[in-house]
Amino acid sequence: MGIKDYLQNKAVGFYVALGVAVLCLAAAIVYPISFSTIEDGMEFVSWPTLILLLLGFILTAACFVIPLFVPWLSEWLLPTVPWILAGCALLGLFLFVPAFYDYIIAKGTGGFELKIGFILPAVFFILTAIAATAGMFIRVIKKEINIEEASA
């Protein structure tokens, strides 16, 4: 089975899930890098959040690659991808919010300045969570219709 055959029966949800997986990876990269540019920012990085984002990307990659070698698993694994991504993205967001709040409380008392290193991870987390949630409601595999059954 080649890549062309593999992509033949994929619906829009497959490409949305692929985009969300890339967003998860981008957020996992941007988050610690952005916070490292802020004074004492690394103290406030939520490492479980980072692990969840990477886990979402890795599990998605596995669910996309395994059916290339075991084609009959495609119809079992691919529909779970949006749910895996949404779970990882939403749990990551929920773990990010307290770390974000702790940073605001710790730095906000002495004159707080919003820096791009502070805003950028929040934007990435929110975009990832919204896209992952929307992806849960989009079909990943095109439904095959049997013409004989449809005409009866």
Secondary structure, 3 states (H helix, E strand, C coil): CCHHHHHHCECHHHHHHHHHHHHHHHHHHHHHHHHHCCCCHHHHCCHHHHHHHHHHHHHHHHHHHHHHHCHHHHHHHHHHHHHHHHHHHHHHHHHHHHHHHHHHHHHHCCCCCCCHHHHHHHHHHHHHHHHHHHHCCCCCECCCCCHHHHHC
